[in-house]
């Protein structure tokens, strides 16, 4: 079960009065891309947001300033906001970083550390504006789908690399923080609908913290840091591997043959007919080890690649349990960002509320900043949006 929202620390009233800021609005972006998506904002819209903030006197502050406020350690001036980006997509570097710099704002990327690779810095919007590259020389951040040789499209988002992450931190514009190591899900229970087969993929973060063979029953999935995992029976997995080819082309051909699919369905039914035959939930010790591995790998990778520890963690899908929170604290994290809406008072680092930035005009954003900078309006509006 997701942890309840904790009350703000007792320091909140004092710091709130000192700062003039009654509640810190925290914006949540994902893609800054020309490719339409429910969680994408067009680069022109993002620039309009940054321009509107600057003209209205709002400042996108740095992560360290926000952390000090959220931990109840330091005040913030009025019209401060924190601009966040989830996942570490390359378009944050190509488009968002140059635009933030242009308007004097700062931000933070919550990176899925296992997705960031080694490499050299690639061109950005700054290079286009300076005439160093043509616009068509930018990475394909506006074209996330790649056609597979088998005839279907797969979403293949590009992510920042570590050189780019260090470059963004070095100029003080964009901090890099934690969003877990792999952003995995887990299987939730021994019920299924269909099977894992090659085909059109519309999501990047659809991987399970389990070595999934082609042909495995499609068990329902839940965020990996939220709950205990259901683990398929090893004998079921071995039987499926023996029946379904495990190379993508072979598996694709298998699922085009209705007779082969019926054979797989019959195999799965033999395990379903036996109580517990499909698998069992992991033990307490295994759950603890899995969550510890995910969060410790994230913390260690950030410290190694950035050269400093990181204390802010954004929960994947905004979902976590008490044990995950305790493990995260043991790894050095002390400020936790969620996806729920509401107010952010000084001392509210245990559960930082955010609101989703949409592909709408700057006037839309300014109204949300007004609402979320006032605690009672933030609470009321959050309830209305449930």
N, C-alpha and C positions, 0 to 999 in steps of 0.2 A: 504494500500500500504506500502511496506517496506520502511523504512527510507533511505534517500540518505546517501552515505558515506561522513562524514564530513571531512573537511580539517584539517590537523594537526595544533596544537596550535603554536603560534609564537615562543614558547620556543624551537621548534624542532631543528632549525639550531644550536643554541648554545650548547645544550646538545649533539647533534649528533657529533659535533666536539670534545667535551670534552671526550666522551666515546670511540671513535674509532669504535663504532658500528653504522653502517649507517641505518640499519633496523633490527628489531627483528623478526627472524623466529619463528612462533608458530605452533607446530605440533598438529594434531588432531587425537587421537586414540579413539576407542570405546572398542571393545572386544580385549583382549589378550588371545586367546583361540586356542585350536587345532581343534575346529569345524570350518570348512570352512564357510565363510560368506563374502559378499562384503565389510563389515566394520570390519572384524576381521584380526588380525595379529597373527601369530603363536608365542608362547612364545620363540622359538628358533630364529625366525626372530627379535622379539623385543630385545632379548639379542644381536643379531648381530648389530642392530641399536645402542644400547647403547655402545657397544664395539667400533664400528666404530667412533662414536662421540668422545669418550675419546681419541682414538689413533690420531684423526685428530685435537685435541685440542679444541673441542666444549664442552661446559658445559651446562647441563640442570639446569637452575637457579630456585630459589624459586619464588612462586607467589608474595610475598611481594616485592621482587626486581623488578619483571616485572611490577607490579602495579606502583611503584615509577617512573619507566622509562616511562611507557605509559601515566602517568598523568603529565609528564614533570617536575618531581621533582628531579630526580637523574639519573646519567649516568650509563651505563653498559659497561663492557669491551668487546673487540672484541670476536667473536665466542661464544656469549651467545645465547641460544635458550630456549624457554618455551615449555615443554612437557605437553600436556593436554589430559585428558580422559573424555569423555562424558558419563553421565547417572549414574555411580556408580555401575557398574557390579562387582560382587564378584571376577571375575578373575583379576581385577585391584589390588586387595589386595593379592590374592593367588600367582600370577605370577609377575605382573609389579612392585609392591612395592619391593620385594626382589631383583629383577634385577636392578632397579634403585639404590638401596643401594650399590650393588656389584660394580657398575661402578662410583659411586660418583656423580650421577645426582639427581635432584629433579624434582617434577612434581606437577600437581594439578588435582583433580577429581572434575568435575562439577556434583554434585549429584542431582538426583530427590528426594527431601527430603521425599516425601510421601512414597517412596519405601523402605527407610531404616528403619529397625525395631530394637527393642532392642534385645540383645543377647550377648553371650560371644565370644571372638576371636576364630576363627577356624584355622586349620593348613594351613601353606603356603609352598611355595617352600623352604624356609629356613629350615623348619622342615624336609622335605625330605632330603635335603643335609646334615643335621646334624644327620640323622639316627633316628630321633624321631618318624617319621611315614613313612609308605610305600607310594609310589606314588598313589596307589589305595585307600589310606586313605584320600586323598584330597577331598574337596567338588566337586560336579559333574558339575564344570564349563565348562567342555568339552562336556557335554551331556545335552544341553538345552531343548531337546524335551522330553515330558512326554506322555506316552500312556494313553489316557482316556479310561475308562471302556466301553464307547460306540463305541470304535474302531477307533478313529482318534487321531492324534498327536497334541499336543498343545505346543507352545513355552512357557516355564516357566523359564525364566532367574532368576538366583540368584543374589541378591544385597548384598553389604556390609552392616553390621549392625553398630550401632553407637559406640559400643566399639571398633570395628575395625577401624572406621574413626578416633576416638580419638587416637588410638594407632599409626596410620600412621602419624598424625599431631605431636604427642609428640616427635618422633625422628627427626623431621625436614625434612623428606624426601618428604612427600606428604601432600599438603594442601587440604582442602575441601572447595569448593565454590558452587555457586548456579546454578541450571539448571531448575528452577521452582519447584513447589511443586508436580505436577502430570504429567507434560509433556503431557497434553491433547490436543486433537483436538476439533473442533466444526463443526457442520453441516454448510454447506455453502449456499445452495439454495434449493428450493422446487422441485428438480428433483431427480429421483431415478432409480436405476437399481438393482432389486432383493430386498431381505429382510435380516434382521439380523437373522441368524440361527446358531445353534451349528455346529461346524465342525473344520476342520484342520486350525490351526492358525500358521502363520509363523512369526508374528511380536509381540513384547512385547508392544510397544507404539502404540496401535491401539484403545485406549479408547477415548470416546467422553465425553466432559463435559456436560452430560445430562444422566438421568437414562433411558438407552435404554432397552426397553422390547424386548423379542424374538418376531420376526414378524414385527418389525418396518421397514418401507421402508429404504433402504440403501442410504441415501442422501450423496452427495459428502462431503468430509471433508477437512478442512484447519487448519493450526496451530492456536491454541486458542488465542495467543497473537498478531496475525496478523490482525484480522478482526472481524466484527460484526457476531454474531452467528444467524443462522436460527433455530428457536425453533418450533418443531412439535406441532400441535394443541392438546390441552389436550383431546378433544373429540375423536380424532383419536387414541391417546395413550390408552384411556380407552376402546375403541372399540376393539383394537388389544389385549389388556390384557384379554378381555372377550372371545376372540376367540381362541387365541393361549396359550397353557399351558406354564407357566412361570418357571417350573422346567426344568433343562437341558434335562433330559431323555424324559420328556413329549414333549418338543419342538422338540427334535430330531425326535421322532416318528411322530409328526405332519408333519414335512417337508418330511418325506418318503412317505406320502400319497398324491398323485397328486390331488385328489379331494379336500382335505383340503387346499392345496396350491392355487388351483383355487378359492376357497372361500375367501381366504385372498386377492388374487389379485382383486377380485370383490369388496371387502370392500374398499381397497385402491383407487380403481377407483371412487367410490362414493364420496370420499373426493377430488380427483383430479378434478372432474367435476365442483366443486364449486370454484370460484375464492377465493384464500386465504384459501381454505379448509384444505390444508395440514399443514398450520402454517404461521408464520410471523417472520420477523427479530426482534431481541431484541431491546429495546430502548437504547438510549444513556446512561441513568442512569444504566440500567441493565448491559450493556457492561462494564462500568466503575467499577461497583461493582464486577463483575466476575473477571476482570483482577486484581483488587486490592486484592481480596481474594487470588488468586493464588500466587501473588508475596509477599504479606504480610505474608501468612502462611509459605512460603519458608524462608523468612528472619528471622522470629521469631523462626522457628524450628532450623535453623542453629545456631542462637545465643544461644538458650537454650541448645542444645546438645553439642556444641563445647566450650561454655563459652566465646565467643567473637563475635563481629559483623563481617559480611562478606561484602566486598564491590565489589566483582567480580561476574558478572552474565553472563552465557552463554545462549543465546536465544535458546529454543527448535526449532530444524530444522533450526536454524539461522534466524528465521522469527519474525518480530516485527513491530509495528506501532508507530507513534509519541506518542500516548496516553500511550501505554505500557511503552515506554521509560521514560515518565514523571512520571508515577506511580512508576516505579522501582527506579528512583532517589529519590522520596519521601520516599521510604523504606530504603534508605541508600546506594544503589548501585551506583557506580561511574565509574566502568570499565566494558565494555560490549563486549563480545566475539561473533563473528559471524561465518559463514561458508564460506564466500567469501574469495577468494585468493587475495593477494596483499602485499604491503609494510606496515610495522608498524614503523612509526617514533615517536620520543618522542612527547608526547602530543596528541596521537591518541587514547585515552582511550574510546572515544565515539563509536568507531567501530573498533574492533581489528580483523584483517584478520588472517585466519589460512589456512593451507594446509593439506589435508588428507594423513596420513601416510598409506602406502600400504604394503602388504605382499611381499615385494621385498628386495633385498640384501642391505647391508649397503652402498654400492657404490651408489645405487639409492638415498638413503636418503642424503648422503653427497652432491650430486649434487643439490638437492632441497634446502639444507641449504645454499649453495653458492648462488643460484639464489635469495632466499628470504631475504638474508642479504644485497642485493644491490637494492636500491629503483627502479632504472629504469628497471633493469632486472625483478624484482618482478612485476612491473606494466605490462611489455611487456608479460611475461609468463602468467600472470593472464588473459590478453586479449586473448591470443592464446588458452587458455583452456576453454573459454566461449562457 
